[in-house]
Structure formats: C-alpha cells, structure tokens
Amino acid sequence: MQKHPMTKEGADRLQAELNRLKKEERPRITQAIADAREHGDLKENAEYHAAREQQGMNEARIKYIEGVLGNVQIIDVTQLQAHGKIVFGATVKLLNIDTDAEVCYRIVGNEEADVKENKISINSPIARALIGKVEGDEVVVQAPSGDIDYEILEVLYV
C-alpha cells in the first residue's frame, strides 16, 4: 500500500481528533443510546434513532482516521536538508507578477489542506508547479481560471 505524506502537525491534529472521538464522543453517544432506550418503544423513538445515526457517523470517522494514519509517511520539514528548494512541508511566499499581490502557502498532504489557513495540497496545481523550484524563480501555474505568473520570494522550513 502506498504511503501518503503528512506533516507532523497534521498527524498530531488527526491523532487528537481520533482520541477525542474515542474517549469523549463514543461514551457520550453510548450514554445517549442507553437513555433513549429507557423511554420505551424503539420503533417510534426519535432520540434513539438519532443517537444510533450519530454513533454510525462517529464510528465511520474513527475508521477513516485510523485508515489515514495507518498509511501516512510523517515528514518533519524542520529536519529536511532541502537547500532552498521547495519540497513537501515548505512554506512559500509568492508574488503574483500581474497584480503585485503577495501570498504565502504551506504545502501539505491532502488531509491537511485548508485554503483558509493557506495550506495547499501537494496535489494542487500551485504546489505541483512549485515543487523543486528555489527563491527567485518565476513559475507559471495553470489554474482553471487561466495561467498565473508567480515569483518565488522566500522558502521557509518551519
């Protein structure tokens, strides 16, 4: 089975979610099911059915996270010897040549990608165009809205 890259921060965040689901949510849902059973007829008990549905979703998320964590290759970007090249986990400051707008992205695994936090997937068009480049390089990103020209201002390994 192929391993998927993930930053240490992303793996820690998923592990924390897994622990919360197992140690907090699972017992809470089990208690809700037990409380609903005490109300009598299960066929017409909406609380019982809602709690069982919630239990199914919780267990599915637990299995999903366990599957993801079982197939990750955790990469600590602070330990990489990348010598200024853009690699997985790097934080990159870019200048849009057309608009003079600066943007900063961190290249992360698929499970950690979050545009609101400026974390982009290693499989995104921007990340694919940036991998292997160095400060000062100009990159053309083929985006759905058209080509975007960027200049790489800075590469950080934080």
C-alpha positions as CSV (number, residue, x, y, z in Angstrom):
1,M,0.0,0.0,0.0
2,Q,1.3,3.4,-0.9
3,K,2.2,5.8,1.9
4,H,0.9,9.4,1.7
5,P,2.9,12.4,3.0
6,M,1.7,14.3,6.0
7,T,3.3,16.9,8.2
8,K,3.9,16.1,11.9
9,E,1.5,18.9,12.8
10,G,-1.3,17.3,10.6
11,A,-0.7,13.9,12.0
12,D,-0.8,15.2,15.6
13,R,-4.1,17.0,14.8
14,L,-5.7,13.9,13.4
15,Q,-4.5,11.8,16.3
16,A,-6.0,14.3,18.7
17,E,-9.3,14.1,16.8
18,L,-9.2,10.3,17.0
19,N,-8.6,10.4,20.7
20,R,-11.5,12.8,21.2
21,L,-13.8,10.7,19.2
22,K,-12.9,7.5,21.0
23,K,-12.6,8.9,24.6
24,E,-15.3,11.6,24.6
25,E,-17.8,11.2,21.8
26,R,-18.1,7.4,21.9
27,P,-19.1,7.2,25.6
28,R,-21.4,10.2,25.3
29,I,-23.2,8.6,22.3
30,T,-23.4,5.3,24.1
31,Q,-25.0,7.0,27.1
32,A,-27.5,8.8,24.8
33,I,-28.5,5.5,23.3
34,A,-29.0,4.0,26.8
35,D,-31.0,7.0,27.9
36,A,-33.2,6.8,24.8
37,R,-33.8,3.0,25.3
38,E,-35.3,3.8,28.7
39,H,-38.1,5.8,27.1
40,G,-39.7,2.6,25.7
41,D,-40.7,1.6,22.2
42,L,-37.6,1.8,20.0
43,K,-39.6,1.8,16.7
44,E,-41.1,5.2,17.4
45,N,-38.3,6.7,19.5
46,A,-36.7,9.5,17.6
47,E,-34.0,10.1,20.2
48,Y,-32.9,6.5,19.9
49,H,-32.7,6.6,16.1
50,A,-30.8,10.0,16.2
51,A,-28.3,8.6,18.7
52,R,-27.8,5.4,16.6
53,E,-27.2,7.6,13.5
54,Q,-24.7,9.7,15.4
55,Q,-23.0,6.6,16.6
56,G,-22.7,5.3,13.0
57,M,-21.2,8.6,11.8
58,N,-18.7,8.7,14.7
59,E,-17.6,5.1,14.1
60,A,-17.2,5.8,10.4
61,R,-15.0,8.8,11.1
62,I,-12.9,6.8,13.6
63,K,-12.3,4.1,10.9
64,Y,-11.5,6.7,8.3
65,I,-8.9,8.5,10.6
66,E,-7.4,5.2,11.6
67,G,-7.0,4.3,7.9
68,V,-5.4,7.6,7.1
69,L,-3.0,7.4,10.0
70,G,-2.1,3.9,9.1
71,N,-1.0,4.9,5.6
72,V,0.9,8.1,6.2
73,Q,4.5,9.0,6.0
74,I,5.1,11.7,8.6
75,I,7.6,14.3,7.3
76,D,9.1,16.8,9.8
77,V,10.0,19.7,7.5
78,T,12.4,21.2,10.1
79,Q,14.6,18.2,9.7
80,L,14.8,18.3,5.9
81,Q,18.0,19.2,4.0
82,A,16.3,20.8,1.1
83,H,19.0,23.5,0.4
84,G,16.5,26.2,-0.6
85,K,14.3,24.0,-2.8
86,I,10.6,23.9,-2.4
87,V,9.6,20.5,-1.0
88,F,6.7,18.9,0.8
89,G,6.0,20.9,4.0
90,A,7.8,24.1,2.9
91,T,6.2,27.5,3.4
92,V,6.5,29.6,0.3
93,K,6.0,33.3,-0.1
94,L,4.9,34.3,-3.7
95,L,4.4,37.4,-5.6
96,N,1.7,37.5,-8.3
97,I,3.5,39.2,-11.1
98,D,0.3,40.5,-12.7
99,T,-1.3,42.0,-9.6
100,D,1.7,42.6,-7.3
101,A,-0.2,40.7,-4.6
102,E,1.8,38.7,-2.1
103,V,0.6,35.3,-0.9
104,C,2.0,32.7,1.5
105,Y,1.2,29.0,1.2
106,R,2.4,25.9,3.1
107,I,2.5,22.7,1.0
108,V,0.8,19.9,3.0
109,G,-0.9,16.5,2.5
110,N,-4.4,16.0,1.1
111,E,-5.9,15.5,4.5
112,E,-4.4,18.7,6.0
113,A,-5.2,21.1,3.1
114,D,-7.2,24.1,4.2
115,V,-7.3,27.2,2.0
116,K,-8.5,29.4,4.9
117,E,-5.2,28.6,6.7
118,N,-3.2,28.9,3.4
119,K,-2.3,25.2,3.5
120,I,-2.5,23.8,0.0
121,S,-2.4,20.1,-1.0
122,I,0.8,18.6,-2.5
123,N,-1.5,17.6,-5.4
124,S,-2.8,21.1,-6.2
125,P,-1.8,22.9,-9.4
126,I,0.1,25.5,-7.4
127,A,2.1,23.0,-5.4
128,R,2.9,20.8,-8.4
129,A,4.3,23.9,-10.2
130,L,6.3,25.0,-7.1
131,I,8.0,21.7,-6.1
132,G,11.7,21.7,-6.9
133,K,11.9,25.4,-7.5
134,V,14.0,27.9,-5.5
135,E,13.8,31.6,-4.4
136,G,13.9,34.0,-7.3
137,D,12.4,31.5,-9.8
138,E,9.3,32.5,-11.8
139,V,6.6,29.9,-12.0
140,V,3.5,29.7,-14.3
141,V,0.6,28.0,-12.6
142,Q,-2.0,26.5,-14.8
143,A,-5.2,27.3,-12.9
144,P,-8.7,26.7,-14.1
145,S,-9.2,30.4,-14.5
146,G,-6.1,30.7,-16.6
147,D,-2.3,30.9,-16.2
148,I,-1.0,32.8,-13.2
149,D,2.6,34.0,-13.1
150,Y,4.3,34.0,-9.7
151,E,7.8,34.9,-8.5
152,I,9.1,32.9,-5.5
153,L,10.1,35.5,-2.8
154,E,11.0,33.2,0.1
155,V,11.1,29.5,1.0
156,L,10.8,28.6,4.7
157,Y,11.1,25.3,6.5
158,V,9.1,25.9,9.7
